[in-house]
Amino acid sequence: MKRSETRPHFVLCINDGGYIDDLQVGKVYQVLPDESAARSSYLRIIDETGEDYLYPATYFVPIEIPEEAAQVLVRASE
């Protein structure tokens, strides 16, 4: 099943890669669409600084969350 482009995409951090101020293991992060980054096995993540940066996709695992929860997470990050 293909993910809707309008629905937010979230991942769970499983490795902070030494970026201890920017990523928290066990935390859910929103992924922003970035086809170029994805082709290089990177994800554009809104991190702890509130900004979006590229991180290796291996630092995360994709998760599915209910639409209502996704809306709450998006609002909380604004």
HTML snippet that shows the backbone in 3Dmol.js (N, CA, C, O; Angstrom):
<script src="https://3Dmol.org/build/3Dmol-min.js"></script>
<div id="view" style="width:600px;height:400px;position:relative"></div>
<script>
const pdb = `
ATOM      1  N   MET A   1       0.837  -1.175   0.000  1.00  0.00           N
ATOM      2  CA  MET A   1       0.000   0.000   0.000  1.00  0.00           C
ATOM      3  C   MET A   1       0.883   1.240   0.000  1.00  0.00           C
ATOM      4  O   MET A   1       1.797   1.347   0.818  1.00  0.00           O
ATOM      5  N   LYS A   2       0.627   2.163  -0.892  1.00  0.00           N
ATOM      6  CA  LYS A   2       1.431   3.364  -1.019  1.00  0.00           C
ATOM      7  C   LYS A   2       0.972   4.409  -0.014  1.00  0.00           C
ATOM      8  O   LYS A   2      -0.225   4.640   0.153  1.00  0.00           O
ATOM      9  N   ARG A   3       1.918   5.026   0.642  1.00  0.00           N
ATOM     10  CA  ARG A   3       1.626   6.059   1.628  1.00  0.00           C
ATOM     11  C   ARG A   3       1.132   7.318   0.917  1.00  0.00           C
ATOM     12  O   ARG A   3       1.681   7.716  -0.111  1.00  0.00           O
ATOM     13  N   SER A   4       0.103   7.932   1.468  1.00  0.00           N
ATOM     14  CA  SER A   4      -0.428   9.175   0.919  1.00  0.00           C
ATOM     15  C   SER A   4       0.608  10.276   1.087  1.00  0.00           C
ATOM     16  O   SER A   4       1.220  10.402   2.148  1.00  0.00           O
ATOM     17  N   GLU A   5       0.804  11.068   0.051  1.00  0.00           N
ATOM     18  CA  GLU A   5       1.775  12.153   0.111  1.00  0.00           C
ATOM     19  C   GLU A   5       1.362  13.242   1.093  1.00  0.00           C
ATOM     20  O   GLU A   5       2.219  13.984   1.575  1.00  0.00           O
ATOM     21  N   THR A   6       0.069  13.359   1.402  1.00  0.00           N
ATOM     22  CA  THR A   6      -0.384  14.402   2.310  1.00  0.00           C
ATOM     23  C   THR A   6      -0.329  13.959   3.766  1.00  0.00           C
ATOM     24  O   THR A   6      -0.381  14.795   4.668  1.00  0.00           O
ATOM     25  N   ARG A   7      -0.225  12.667   4.006  1.00  0.00           N
ATOM     26  CA  ARG A   7      -0.174  12.166   5.378  1.00  0.00           C
ATOM     27  C   ARG A   7       1.261  12.241   5.887  1.00  0.00           C
ATOM     28  O   ARG A   7       2.185  11.813   5.195  1.00  0.00           O
ATOM     29  N   PRO A   8       1.457  12.781   7.091  1.00  0.00           N
ATOM     30  CA  PRO A   8       2.817  12.859   7.639  1.00  0.00           C
ATOM     31  C   PRO A   8       3.427  11.469   7.809  1.00  0.00           C
ATOM     32  O   PRO A   8       2.719  10.491   8.049  1.00  0.00           O
ATOM     33  N   HIS A   9       4.719  11.401   7.684  1.00  0.00           N
ATOM     34  CA  HIS A   9       5.489  10.158   7.805  1.00  0.00           C
ATOM     35  C   HIS A   9       6.334  10.290   9.068  1.00  0.00           C
ATOM     36  O   HIS A   9       6.985  11.312   9.286  1.00  0.00           O
ATOM     37  N   PHE A  10       6.318   9.252   9.896  1.00  0.00           N
ATOM     38  CA  PHE A  10       7.058   9.280  11.150  1.00  0.00           C
ATOM     39  C   PHE A  10       7.981   8.079  11.257  1.00  0.00           C
ATOM     40  O   PHE A  10       7.726   7.019  10.685  1.00  0.00           O
ATOM     41  N   VAL A  11       9.071   8.273  12.014  1.00  0.00           N
ATOM     42  CA  VAL A  11      10.040   7.216  12.263  1.00  0.00           C
ATOM     43  C   VAL A  11      10.409   7.227  13.743  1.00  0.00           C
ATOM     44  O   VAL A  11      10.236   8.228  14.439  1.00  0.00           O
ATOM     45  N   LEU A  12      10.920   6.089  14.206  1.00  0.00           N
ATOM     46  CA  LEU A  12      11.406   5.953  15.570  1.00  0.00           C
ATOM     47  C   LEU A  12      12.927   5.934  15.519  1.00  0.00           C
ATOM     48  O   LEU A  12      13.514   5.162  14.762  1.00  0.00           O
ATOM     49  N   CYS A  13      13.565   6.777  16.318  1.00  0.00           N
ATOM     50  CA  CYS A  13      15.028   6.829  16.355  1.00  0.00           C
ATOM     51  C   CYS A  13      15.562   5.621  17.131  1.00  0.00           C
ATOM     52  O   CYS A  13      15.142   5.368  18.260  1.00  0.00           O
ATOM     53  N   ILE A  14      16.487   4.880  16.519  1.00  0.00           N
ATOM     54  CA  ILE A  14      17.101   3.724  17.171  1.00  0.00           C
ATOM     55  C   ILE A  14      18.609   3.909  17.367  1.00  0.00           C
ATOM     56  O   ILE A  14      19.267   3.055  17.961  1.00  0.00           O
ATOM     57  N   ASN A  15      19.158   5.029  16.867  1.00  0.00           N
ATOM     58  CA  ASN A  15      20.589   5.298  16.973  1.00  0.00           C
ATOM     59  C   ASN A  15      20.778   6.800  16.814  1.00  0.00           C
ATOM     60  O   ASN A  15      20.349   7.372  15.812  1.00  0.00           O
ATOM     61  N   ASP A  16      21.419   7.453  17.796  1.00  0.00           N
ATOM     62  CA  ASP A  16      21.619   8.899  17.673  1.00  0.00           C
ATOM     63  C   ASP A  16      22.879   9.248  16.901  1.00  0.00           C
ATOM     64  O   ASP A  16      23.121  10.421  16.615  1.00  0.00           O
ATOM     65  N   GLY A  17      23.684   8.255  16.558  1.00  0.00           N
ATOM     66  CA  GLY A  17      24.875   8.491  15.748  1.00  0.00           C
ATOM     67  C   GLY A  17      25.844   9.489  16.350  1.00  0.00           C
ATOM     68  O   GLY A  17      26.664  10.068  15.637  1.00  0.00           O
ATOM     69  N   GLY A  18      25.759   9.697  17.665  1.00  0.00           N
ATOM     70  CA  GLY A  18      26.621  10.674  18.318  1.00  0.00           C
ATOM     71  C   GLY A  18      26.054  12.084  18.323  1.00  0.00           C
ATOM     72  O   GLY A  18      26.659  12.996  18.886  1.00  0.00           O
ATOM     73  N   TYR A  19      24.899  12.266  17.701  1.00  0.00           N
ATOM     74  CA  TYR A  19      24.243  13.581  17.676  1.00  0.00           C
ATOM     75  C   TYR A  19      23.343  13.707  18.906  1.00  0.00           C
ATOM     76  O   TYR A  19      22.130  13.871  18.773  1.00  0.00           O
ATOM     77  N   ILE A  20      23.935  13.629  20.111  1.00  0.00           N
ATOM     78  CA  ILE A  20      23.137  13.524  21.335  1.00  0.00           C
ATOM     79  C   ILE A  20      22.292  14.759  21.626  1.00  0.00           C
ATOM     80  O   ILE A  20      21.288  14.653  22.329  1.00  0.00           O
ATOM     81  N   ASP A  21      22.662  15.908  21.115  1.00  0.00           N
ATOM     82  CA  ASP A  21      21.851  17.113  21.311  1.00  0.00           C
ATOM     83  C   ASP A  21      20.752  17.240  20.269  1.00  0.00           C
ATOM     84  O   ASP A  21      19.820  18.026  20.443  1.00  0.00           O
ATOM     85  N   ASP A  22      20.851  16.476  19.188  1.00  0.00           N
ATOM     86  CA  ASP A  22      19.923  16.619  18.070  1.00  0.00           C
ATOM     87  C   ASP A  22      18.913  15.483  17.938  1.00  0.00           C
ATOM     88  O   ASP A  22      17.805  15.692  17.444  1.00  0.00           O
ATOM     89  N   LEU A  23      19.290  14.287  18.378  1.00  0.00           N
ATOM     90  CA  LEU A  23      18.411  13.116  18.269  1.00  0.00           C
ATOM     91  C   LEU A  23      18.333  12.405  19.613  1.00  0.00           C
ATOM     92  O   LEU A  23      19.300  12.386  20.375  1.00  0.00           O
ATOM     93  N   GLN A  24      17.168  11.819  19.895  1.00  0.00           N
ATOM     94  CA  GLN A  24      16.984  11.029  21.115  1.00  0.00           C
ATOM     95  C   GLN A  24      16.528   9.627  20.733  1.00  0.00           C
ATOM     96  O   GLN A  24      15.500   9.456  20.078  1.00  0.00           O
ATOM     97  N   VAL A  25      17.297   8.632  21.146  1.00  0.00           N
ATOM     98  CA  VAL A  25      16.916   7.244  20.894  1.00  0.00           C
ATOM     99  C   VAL A  25      15.577   6.977  21.580  1.00  0.00           C
ATOM    100  O   VAL A  25      15.373   7.344  22.737  1.00  0.00           O
ATOM    101  N   GLY A  26      14.671   6.331  20.845  1.00  0.00           N
ATOM    102  CA  GLY A  26      13.352   6.011  21.370  1.00  0.00           C
ATOM    103  C   GLY A  26      12.305   7.077  21.113  1.00  0.00           C
ATOM    104  O   GLY A  26      11.141   6.905  21.476  1.00  0.00           O
ATOM    105  N   LYS A  27      12.704   8.174  20.493  1.00  0.00           N
ATOM    106  CA  LYS A  27      11.757   9.254  20.209  1.00  0.00           C
ATOM    107  C   LYS A  27      11.237   9.150  18.778  1.00  0.00           C
ATOM    108  O   LYS A  27      11.934   8.685  17.876  1.00  0.00           O
ATOM    109  N   VAL A  28       9.996   9.593  18.594  1.00  0.00           N
ATOM    110  CA  VAL A  28       9.361   9.611  17.278  1.00  0.00           C
ATOM    111  C   VAL A  28       9.662  10.953  16.614  1.00  0.00           C
ATOM    112  O   VAL A  28       9.523  12.009  17.232  1.00  0.00           O
ATOM    113  N   TYR A  29      10.076  10.898  15.347  1.00  0.00           N
ATOM    114  CA  TYR A  29      10.381  12.105  14.581  1.00  0.00           C
ATOM    115  C   TYR A  29       9.583  12.133  13.288  1.00  0.00           C
ATOM    116  O   TYR A  29       9.287  11.097  12.693  1.00  0.00           O
ATOM    117  N   GLN A  30       9.244  13.346  12.871  1.00  0.00           N
ATOM    118  CA  GLN A  30       8.566  13.525  11.593  1.00  0.00           C
ATOM    119  C   GLN A  30       9.603  13.577  10.477  1.00  0.00           C
ATOM    120  O   GLN A  30      10.667  14.178  10.623  1.00  0.00           O
ATOM    121  N   VAL A  31       9.272  12.936   9.365  1.00  0.00           N
ATOM    122  CA  VAL A  31      10.130  12.938   8.177  1.00  0.00           C
ATOM    123  C   VAL A  31       9.508  13.864   7.142  1.00  0.00           C
ATOM    124  O   VAL A  31       8.310  13.793   6.871  1.00  0.00           O
ATOM    125  N   LEU A  32      10.329  14.731   6.568  1.00  0.00           N
ATOM    126  CA  LEU A  32       9.872  15.605   5.492  1.00  0.00           C
ATOM    127  C   LEU A  32      10.231  14.966   4.155  1.00  0.00           C
ATOM    128  O   LEU A  32      11.279  14.332   4.037  1.00  0.00           O
ATOM    129  N   PRO A  33       9.384  15.123   3.159  1.00  0.00           N
ATOM    130  CA  PRO A  33       9.677  14.541   1.841  1.00  0.00           C
ATOM    131  C   PRO A  33      10.968  15.121   1.252  1.00  0.00           C
ATOM    132  O   PRO A  33      11.151  16.338   1.231  1.00  0.00           O
ATOM    133  N   ASP A  34      11.847  14.260   0.782  1.00  0.00           N
ATOM    134  CA  ASP A  34      13.082  14.679   0.124  1.00  0.00           C
ATOM    135  C   ASP A  34      13.568  13.496  -0.717  1.00  0.00           C
ATOM    136  O   ASP A  34      14.310  12.641  -0.232  1.00  0.00           O
ATOM    137  N   GLU A  35      13.144  13.460  -1.970  1.00  0.00           N
ATOM    138  CA  GLU A  35      13.472  12.334  -2.850  1.00  0.00           C
ATOM    139  C   GLU A  35      14.970  12.186  -3.071  1.00  0.00           C
ATOM    140  O   GLU A  35      15.482  11.068  -3.129  1.00  0.00           O
ATOM    141  N   SER A  36      15.671  13.299  -3.194  1.00  0.00           N
ATOM    142  CA  SER A  36      17.116  13.249  -3.410  1.00  0.00           C
ATOM    143  C   SER A  36      17.815  12.605  -2.213  1.00  0.00           C
ATOM    144  O   SER A  36      18.694  11.761  -2.388  1.00  0.00           O
ATOM    145  N   ALA A  37      17.437  12.994  -1.025  1.00  0.00           N
ATOM    146  CA  ALA A  37      18.021  12.414   0.190  1.00  0.00           C
ATOM    147  C   ALA A  37      17.706  10.929   0.276  1.00  0.00           C
ATOM    148  O   ALA A  37      18.575  10.128   0.619  1.00  0.00           O
ATOM    149  N   ALA A  38      16.479  10.559  -0.032  1.00  0.00           N
ATOM    150  CA  ALA A  38      16.061   9.156   0.043  1.00  0.00           C
ATOM    151  C   ALA A  38      16.879   8.285  -0.907  1.00  0.00           C
ATOM    152  O   ALA A  38      17.207   7.145  -0.576  1.00  0.00           O
ATOM    153  N   ARG A  39      17.210   8.812  -2.081  1.00  0.00           N
ATOM    154  CA  ARG A  39      18.023   8.048  -3.036  1.00  0.00           C
ATOM    155  C   ARG A  39      19.418   7.765  -2.481  1.00  0.00           C
ATOM    156  O   ARG A  39      20.068   6.800  -2.881  1.00  0.00           O
ATOM    157  N   SER A  40      19.869   8.610  -1.560  1.00  0.00           N
ATOM    158  CA  SER A  40      21.185   8.431  -0.933  1.00  0.00           C
ATOM    159  C   SER A  40      21.081   7.767   0.437  1.00  0.00           C
ATOM    160  O   SER A  40      22.046   7.761   1.201  1.00  0.00           O
ATOM    161  N   SER A  41      19.907   7.205   0.749  1.00  0.00           N
ATOM    162  CA  SER A  41      19.652   6.523   2.032  1.00  0.00           C
ATOM    163  C   SER A  41      19.729   7.463   3.230  1.00  0.00           C
ATOM    164  O   SER A  41      20.224   7.094   4.296  1.00  0.00           O
ATOM    165  N   TYR A  42      19.233   8.681   3.037  1.00  0.00           N
ATOM    166  CA  TYR A  42      19.115   9.648   4.121  1.00  0.00           C
ATOM    167  C   TYR A  42      17.657  10.048   4.273  1.00  0.00           C
ATOM    168  O   TYR A  42      16.858   9.925   3.345  1.00  0.00           O
ATOM    169  N   LEU A  43      17.330  10.533   5.471  1.00  0.00           N
ATOM    170  CA  LEU A  43      15.996  11.057   5.744  1.00  0.00           C
ATOM    171  C   LEU A  43      16.122  12.493   6.215  1.00  0.00           C
ATOM    172  O   LEU A  43      17.048  12.834   6.951  1.00  0.00           O
ATOM    173  N   ARG A  44      15.197  13.329   5.792  1.00  0.00           N
ATOM    174  CA  ARG A  44      15.144  14.709   6.280  1.00  0.00           C
ATOM    175  C   ARG A  44      14.227  14.707   7.498  1.00  0.00           C
ATOM    176  O   ARG A  44      13.016  14.515   7.382  1.00  0.00           O
ATOM    177  N   ILE A  45      14.824  14.923   8.667  1.00  0.00           N
ATOM    178  CA  ILE A  45      14.147  14.814   9.954  1.00  0.00           C
ATOM    179  C   ILE A  45      14.058  16.180  10.617  1.00  0.00           C
ATOM    180  O   ILE A  45      15.006  16.964  10.563  1.00  0.00           O
ATOM    181  N   ILE A  46      12.923  16.466  11.242  1.00  0.00           N
ATOM    182  CA  ILE A  46      12.819  17.632  12.117  1.00  0.00           C
ATOM    183  C   ILE A  46      13.346  17.166  13.472  1.00  0.00           C
ATOM    184  O   ILE A  46      12.677  16.409  14.175  1.00  0.00           O
ATOM    185  N   ASP A  47      14.542  17.618  13.836  1.00  0.00           N
ATOM    186  CA  ASP A  47      15.210  17.094  15.025  1.00  0.00           C
ATOM    187  C   ASP A  47      14.938  17.942  16.268  1.00  0.00           C
ATOM    188  O   ASP A  47      14.039  18.783  16.265  1.00  0.00           O
ATOM    189  N   GLU A  48      15.714  17.720  17.326  1.00  0.00           N
ATOM    190  CA  GLU A  48      15.505  18.403  18.606  1.00  0.00           C
ATOM    191  C   GLU A  48      15.736  19.907  18.526  1.00  0.00           C
ATOM    192  O   GLU A  48      15.268  20.642  19.395  1.00  0.00           O
ATOM    193  N   THR A  49      16.440  20.377  17.515  1.00  0.00           N
ATOM    194  CA  THR A  49      16.662  21.817  17.359  1.00  0.00           C
ATOM    195  C   THR A  49      15.440  22.499  16.758  1.00  0.00           C
ATOM    196  O   THR A  49      15.342  23.726  16.751  1.00  0.00           O
ATOM    197  N   GLY A  50      14.495  21.680  16.249  1.00  0.00           N
ATOM    198  CA  GLY A  50      13.316  22.230  15.590  1.00  0.00           C
ATOM    199  C   GLY A  50      13.542  22.501  14.114  1.00  0.00           C
ATOM    200  O   GLY A  50      12.636  22.945  13.408  1.00  0.00           O
ATOM    201  N   GLU A  51      14.749  22.231  13.655  1.00  0.00           N
ATOM    202  CA  GLU A  51      15.099  22.427  12.247  1.00  0.00           C
ATOM    203  C   GLU A  51      15.141  21.069  11.554  1.00  0.00           C
ATOM    204  O   GLU A  51      15.204  20.027  12.207  1.00  0.00           O
ATOM    205  N   ASP A  52      15.107  21.097  10.221  1.00  0.00           N
ATOM    206  CA  ASP A  52      15.205  19.838   9.492  1.00  0.00           C
ATOM    207  C   ASP A  52      16.629  19.642   8.982  1.00  0.00           C
ATOM    208  O   ASP A  52      17.243  20.550   8.421  1.00  0.00           O
ATOM    209  N   TYR A  53      17.129  18.434   9.194  1.00  0.00           N
ATOM    210  CA  TYR A  53      18.468  18.051   8.776  1.00  0.00           C
ATOM    211  C   TYR A  53      18.424  16.652   8.187  1.00  0.00           C
ATOM    212  O   TYR A  53      17.466  15.907   8.394  1.00  0.00           O
ATOM    213  N   LEU A  54      19.465  16.305   7.455  1.00  0.00           N
ATOM    214  CA  LEU A  54      19.573  14.962   6.886  1.00  0.00           C
ATOM    215  C   LEU A  54      20.326  14.048   7.845  1.00  0.00           C
ATOM    216  O   LEU A  54      21.373  14.409   8.382  1.00  0.00           O
ATOM    217  N   TYR A  55      19.771  12.863   8.045  1.00  0.00           N
ATOM    218  CA  TYR A  55      20.402  11.833   8.870  1.00  0.00           C
ATOM    219  C   TYR A  55      20.334  10.513   8.120  1.00  0.00           C
ATOM    220  O   TYR A  55      19.425  10.301   7.318  1.00  0.00           O
ATOM    221  N   PRO A  56      21.296   9.617   8.375  1.00  0.00           N
ATOM    222  CA  PRO A  56      21.242   8.300   7.731  1.00  0.00           C
ATOM    223  C   PRO A  56      19.939   7.575   8.078  1.00  0.00           C
ATOM    224  O   PRO A  56      19.510   7.575   9.232  1.00  0.00           O
ATOM    225  N   ALA A  57      19.327   6.970   7.091  1.00  0.00           N
ATOM    226  CA  ALA A  57      18.069   6.249   7.300  1.00  0.00           C
ATOM    227  C   ALA A  57      18.244   5.104   8.293  1.00  0.00           C
ATOM    228  O   ALA A  57      17.277   4.691   8.934  1.00  0.00           O
ATOM    229  N   THR A  58      19.462   4.588   8.428  1.00  0.00           N
ATOM    230  CA  THR A  58      19.712   3.478   9.351  1.00  0.00           C
ATOM    231  C   THR A  58      19.562   3.874  10.815  1.00  0.00           C
ATOM    232  O   THR A  58      19.527   3.001  11.683  1.00  0.00           O
ATOM    233  N   TYR A  59      19.473   5.169  11.109  1.00  0.00           N
ATOM    234  CA  TYR A  59      19.263   5.635  12.483  1.00  0.00           C
ATOM    235  C   TYR A  59      17.807   5.497  12.913  1.00  0.00           C
ATOM    236  O   TYR A  59      17.483   5.732  14.077  1.00  0.00           O
ATOM    237  N   PHE A  60      16.929   5.120  11.991  1.00  0.00           N
ATOM    238  CA  PHE A  60      15.488   5.138  12.249  1.00  0.00           C
ATOM    239  C   PHE A  60      14.802   3.890  11.706  1.00  0.00           C
ATOM    240  O   PHE A  60      15.313   3.209  10.818  1.00  0.00           O
ATOM    241  N   VAL A  61      13.625   3.614  12.272  1.00  0.00           N
ATOM    242  CA  VAL A  61      12.736   2.597  11.703  1.00  0.00           C
ATOM    243  C   VAL A  61      11.393   3.274  11.464  1.00  0.00           C
ATOM    244  O   VAL A  61      10.928   4.049  12.299  1.00  0.00           O
ATOM    245  N   PRO A  62      10.771   2.983  10.327  1.00  0.00           N
ATOM    246  CA  PRO A  62       9.466   3.595  10.041  1.00  0.00           C
ATOM    247  C   PRO A  62       8.401   3.037  10.974  1.00  0.00           C
ATOM    248  O   PRO A  62       8.446   1.867  11.357  1.00  0.00           O
ATOM    249  N   ILE A  63       7.448   3.879  11.335  1.00  0.00           N
ATOM    250  CA  ILE A  63       6.332   3.442  12.169  1.00  0.00           C
ATOM    251  C   ILE A  63       5.033   3.958  11.573  1.00  0.00           C
ATOM    252  O   ILE A  63       5.009   4.985  10.895  1.00  0.00           O
ATOM    253  N   GLU A  64       3.969   3.240  11.832  1.00  0.00           N
ATOM    254  CA  GLU A  64       2.625   3.651  11.436  1.00  0.00           C
ATOM    255  C   GLU A  64       1.898   4.094  12.695  1.00  0.00           C
ATOM    256  O   GLU A  64       1.879   3.372  13.692  1.00  0.00           O
ATOM    257  N   ILE A  65       1.312   5.260  12.654  1.00  0.00           N
ATOM    258  CA  ILE A  65       0.538   5.731  13.798  1.00  0.00           C
ATOM    259  C   ILE A  65      -0.832   6.179  13.306  1.00  0.00           C
ATOM    260  O   ILE A  65      -0.988   6.542  12.140  1.00  0.00           O
ATOM    261  N   PRO A  66      -1.814   6.156  14.182  1.00  0.00           N
ATOM    262  CA  PRO A  66      -3.156   6.588  13.785  1.00  0.00           C
ATOM    263  C   PRO A  66      -3.156   8.049  13.326  1.00  0.00           C
ATOM    264  O   PRO A  66      -2.353   8.855  13.797  1.00  0.00           O
ATOM    265  N   GLU A  67      -4.054   8.376  12.412  1.00  0.00           N
ATOM    266  CA  GLU A  67      -4.145   9.730  11.851  1.00  0.00           C
ATOM    267  C   GLU A  67      -4.286  10.786  12.947  1.00  0.00           C
ATOM    268  O   GLU A  67      -3.643  11.834  12.885  1.00  0.00           O
ATOM    269  N   GLU A  68      -5.114  10.518  13.940  1.00  0.00           N
ATOM    270  CA  GLU A  68      -5.321  11.491  15.024  1.00  0.00           C
ATOM    271  C   GLU A  68      -4.012  11.765  15.769  1.00  0.00           C
ATOM    272  O   GLU A  68      -3.716  12.912  16.102  1.00  0.00           O
ATOM    273  N   ALA A  69      -3.239  10.726  16.029  1.00  0.00           N
ATOM    274  CA  ALA A  69      -1.952  10.893  16.699  1.00  0.00           C
ATOM    275  C   ALA A  69      -0.976  11.659  15.811  1.00  0.00           C
ATOM    276  O   ALA A  69      -0.219  12.492  16.309  1.00  0.00           O
ATOM    277  N   ALA A  70      -0.980  11.396  14.517  1.00  0.00           N
ATOM    278  CA  ALA A  70      -0.104  12.108  13.583  1.00  0.00           C
ATOM    279  C   ALA A  70      -0.405  13.600  13.596  1.00  0.00           C
ATOM    280  O   ALA A  70       0.514  14.419  13.574  1.00  0.00           O
ATOM    281  N   GLN A  71      -1.677  13.955  13.632  1.00  0.00           N
ATOM    282  CA  GLN A  71      -2.062  15.367  13.664  1.00  0.00           C
ATOM    283  C   GLN A  71      -1.553  16.037  14.934  1.00  0.00           C
ATOM    284  O   GLN A  71      -1.083  17.174  14.891  1.00  0.00           O
ATOM    285  N   VAL A  72      -1.644  15.344  16.055  1.00  0.00           N
ATOM    286  CA  VAL A  72      -1.157  15.889  17.324  1.00  0.00           C
ATOM    287  C   VAL A  72       0.353  16.108  17.257  1.00  0.00           C
ATOM    288  O   VAL A  72       0.845  17.153  17.681  1.00  0.00           O
ATOM    289  N   LEU A  73       1.089  15.137  16.731  1.00  0.00           N
ATOM    290  CA  LEU A  73       2.540  15.268  16.627  1.00  0.00           C
ATOM    291  C   LEU A  73       2.943  16.419  15.713  1.00  0.00           C
ATOM    292  O   LEU A  73       3.886  17.148  16.017  1.00  0.00           O
ATOM    293  N   VAL A  74       2.246  16.588  14.610  1.00  0.00           N
ATOM    294  CA  VAL A  74       2.551  17.688  13.689  1.00  0.00           C
ATOM    295  C   VAL A  74       2.303  19.029  14.373  1.00  0.00           C
ATOM    296  O   VAL A  74       3.136  19.931  14.287  1.00  0.00           O
ATOM    297  N   ARG A  75       1.172  19.164  15.046  1.00  0.00           N
ATOM    298  CA  ARG A  75       0.866  20.427  15.746  1.00  0.00           C
ATOM    299  C   ARG A  75       1.894  20.712  16.838  1.00  0.00           C
ATOM    300  O   ARG A  75       2.290  21.862  17.031  1.00  0.00           O
ATOM    301  N   ALA A  76       2.322  19.686  17.546  1.00  0.00           N
ATOM    302  CA  ALA A  76       3.285  19.862  18.630  1.00  0.00           C
ATOM    303  C   ALA A  76       4.643  20.322  18.115  1.00  0.00           C
ATOM    304  O   ALA A  76       5.383  20.989  18.837  1.00  0.00           O
ATOM    305  N   SER A  77       4.976  19.976  16.881  1.00  0.00           N
ATOM    306  CA  SER A  77       6.282  20.353  16.337  1.00  0.00           C
ATOM    307  C   SER A  77       6.280  21.722  15.670  1.00  0.00           C
ATOM    308  O   SER A  77       7.329  22.204  15.242  1.00  0.00           O
ATOM    309  N   GLU A  78       5.122  22.347  15.578  1.00  0.00           N
ATOM    310  CA  GLU A  78       5.040  23.667  14.915  1.00  0.00           C
ATOM    311  C   GLU A  78       5.436  24.781  15.850  1.00  0.00           C
ATOM    312  O   GLU A  78       5.424  25.948  15.458  1.00  0.00           O
TER     313      GLU A  78
END
`;
const viewer = $3Dmol.createViewer("view");
viewer.addModel(pdb, "pdb");
viewer.setStyle({}, {cartoon: {color: "spectrum"}});
viewer.zoomTo();
viewer.render();
</script>
